């Protein structure tokens, strides 16, 4: 049935339509803003996502990449060290340094360590546990995905944040935070600078929005979904209430039936399908003008009064 005729048949279409629009509008506003009651406030929700990426090279103080005296053995050792540093970046101490650089709480940062053929699945890291509620807060999270090149000591860092600026700060902060952590460990263990590993960033990261306009699109979907559900529910309840009232009104309009209007029949008389009267009060039955002979058992004779 078309929507227009469906609305016209409703007993109160205007009320259901207005209530559905108000409920859908409130749900759409809630999808874009966090509504506070005490005190009344509207805090914008972050529906857009920003992304940024950068690369870093794990090198020696003498620059093994440019020094021709370095052999392939040194590069293999640096590859393993780069993979080690990629996994260290997922630990809580390094995330604390990254959070200071990116101005983000360490608990809000999720880091995916690099995968290898020996470990094709991510390892469980403290503070990186996934929950079902992360789906509702995916746009508010700060994520780092680290990939290790298997042939050269290069790490690829991909950052995701609520905005393009925050994503760039997170990507650059991951490199700066790793440097701060390595410097702190070197100072604590008294490692001389010529013996320390060097982390060289290949250009600063620049962020961009990967889902521009997602907030308005999500609000439109919420509005249409809530409007359809609320209007259908109100229509169902309204029509059900209207039908019950119509049924009660029809029953009240019918005239009452008195006992005098009922047909008078003997309590022990019955008529068969051919119109023949059957008298169950006696044993002399008449069927089609004949008296059939019926033999009663002992129980029948007792009921009929025979000895």
N, C-alpha and C positions, 0 to 999 in steps of 0.2 A: 504494500500500500504506500502511495507517495506520502512524503512528510507533510505536505500542506493539508491533505485530506485527513491524515492521521491526527494532526493538531486540531482541526475543526471539530472532529468527533469527540475530543476530550471535553469533559464537563467543565474543567477549569484550565484551559491551555495557557492562559496568560500567567497565572501564578506559577505553574511548573516551569515555564520558559524563563521567567525572571529569576526564580530561585536557582535554576541550573546555570544561568549565565553568571550569577553572583558567586556561586560555589566554584565554577571553572575559573573565573577571574582571580579568586583568592588563591587557588592552587597554582595558577600561572605566576602570580606574584611571589608565592612561596618558593617556586623553583628558581627564581632569579635573586631573591633576597632572603636573608635570615630575619624572621620577624621576632622582635623582642616585645614582651608585654610590660615588664616592669624593669626599667622605664620603657615607654614605647620607642621602638627604633627599627630601622631597616638597614641591614648590613648586606652589601652586595655579595652574592656567591660567585665564586670563580668557576665559570663554565668553559672558558677558553684555555687552551694548553699551548705553552711555548716550548720550543725545542732548540737546542744548540749542540754543537759537537766540536771537538778539538782532538789533536793528536800530540803525543809526547814520545820522545825517544829516550831510552835508558842508555846512558853512555858512561864512559870512563872519564876521569879528569884530563887525560891526554887526548881525548876525542878519537875513539877507536874507529869512528866512521871515516875520518879524514886521514888517519895515520896508516900509511901503506905497510908499515912494519907489523901491524896487527894481523894475525892469521884468522882462519875460519874458526879455530878453537875458541878464540876470544869472543867471536860473534855468537857462537852457541851458548857460551857461558852467559852472555848478556841477554840472550833470549830467555833462558831460564830465570834470570834475575828480573826481567820485565814481567814474566808470568807471576813471579813471587810478589812483586810490588802491586800487580793488579789484584791479587787476592788480599793483600794487606790493606788496600784501600776500602775493602768491605768491612773491616773490623771497626769496633766502636771507638777506639782511641783515634784512628785516622778520621772517622766521621765527625768527631768533635772538632778537630782542626779544620775540616772542610766546612762545618757549620759556622765557625767563627769567620771564615773568609767570605762565605756566601750569605751571612746574616740569617741563618736558618737553624732551628733547633735540631740537634743530632737525631732525635727520635723521629723526626719527620722525614729524614732522608732514607731512601731505600736504594741499596747498592746491589747490583747483580755482578758477581765476580766473573772473570773470563772462564770459558769452558774449553776443555781440551779433549783429545781422544781418550786419554786415560780417565778423565772425569767429565763425561758428557752431560751430567746433570748438576744443577747448582747445589752446593753444600749449604747446610743450615748454618746461619750466622746469627749471633745474638742481636736482637733489635730489627732483624729483617724478616721476621715471621709474617706470613700472609694470613689475613682473616677475611671472612665474607663481607664484613663491613667496609673493606677497602674499596668495594665497588661504588659505594655512596660517596666516598671521599677521594676518588681517583684524581679529580682535577686539583685538589688541594695538596697533593703529595709532591714531593721532590724525589725524582728518581735518577739514578746513574746506572748506565749500562756500559760495562767495560769489556772490550774485546782485545785479544792479544794476537798479533800477527805470528803465525807459526814459523816463519823463516827469518824475520828480522826483529830486533828488539824495539818494537813499536807498539804502543797501546792506543786504541781508539776509544775515546770517551764520548758517550752520548748522554746528554742531560735533558730532562723534561721537568717543567715547572709550571705554575699557574700563569705565567706571563713570559714574553720573549726576553725581557730584561732579567727576570729572575732565572731563566734557563741559562743565559749567558754567564751570569754571576756564579751559578752553580758549577758550570763546566770549568770556568777559570778558577773558581775556588777549589775544585778538586785537585787541580795541579798545584796550586799554591799551598793548599792544606797538606798535600803529600810532602812537599818540600819542607814545610815547617815541622812535620813529624820526623822526617829523616834528620833534620838539623838537631832536633831535641834529643833523638836517640844517639846521634854522634857526639853531642856534648855530654850526655850522661855516661857514655862508654868511653869517652876520650879518644875518639877515632880521629886521626889526623886528616886534614882536608885532602892531601894527595891520595888518600886511601878511600875516600868516600865516592859513592856512585853519584852520577850527575843525571838530573831529570831535566830535559830540555823540551820546552813546549814549541810546537811548530805553528806559531801564530795564535793570537788570542781568539777566543770563540765569539761568535755573533749569533744572536738568537732570532727566531722568527715564530709567528703564530701558525700552528698546524691545523687548527679548526676554527677559522675566522667565522663569526656569526653563529656559533653553536648555541649560545645562550638564548637568542631569540627563537631559533628553530626548536630547541628543547621546550621552551615555554609554550610555543604554538601546539606542539604535540600534547603537552600536558593539558592545555585548555580544551582541545578537541576531545581528548579521551575522557576527562572528567565531565565535560558537558554531556557527552553521549550517555555515559553511565548514569549520571544523576537524572537526566531528563527521562531516560527509559524507566528508571526505578519509580520516579514520581508518577509517570503515566500508568505504570502497572498498578500501583497502589490506588491511584485515583479511579481508574476504571473498575477495579475490584470493589471498591467502596460504592461506586455508582450502581453496579449490578446488584449488590446485596440490597440496596435501598429500593431498586425497582422491583425485585422479587418480593420484598416485604409489602410494597404498596399493592401489587397485584393480588397477593393473598388476602389483604385486608379488604379489597373491593369485591371479592366473591361473597354471595349471600350465604348465611349459615344454613346448614341442613338440619331439619328437625326430625325427630323419630317418626312423626305422623306421615312424612313423605316417603318413608322406606316401604318397599313392597312387602305385603303380608303373605307369608308362607308358613306352612306348618313346620315346626321344628324337626319333625321326623320324616318330612316328605322331600323327595328329590326327583328330578326329571332327567332322563337320559338324553343322549344326543338326538334321538328320533322323536322326542316330545312325549314319550310314554312315562306315566307317573309310576314311581316305585315307592311302595309303602313299606318302610323298614320297621313299622310298629307291629306287624304281624307276619306270620309265616306264609300267608296267602298272597304270593306275589303275582302280578299280572304283567306279562310282557307281550306286547302286540296282540292283545285280546285273548291270550292263552295263559293257562295256569301251569307253569312247569312244576314238576315234582322235585322237591329239594329235600334231601335227607340231612338232618342236623345231627351233629355228634352229641356226645354227652354234655359238653359245655354249652352247646346251643340250646338243648332241651332244658337245661337248668335255667338259662336266661329267659326262655319262652314260658316257663312255668309248667312244662310237661313233667310227669313222673318218670 
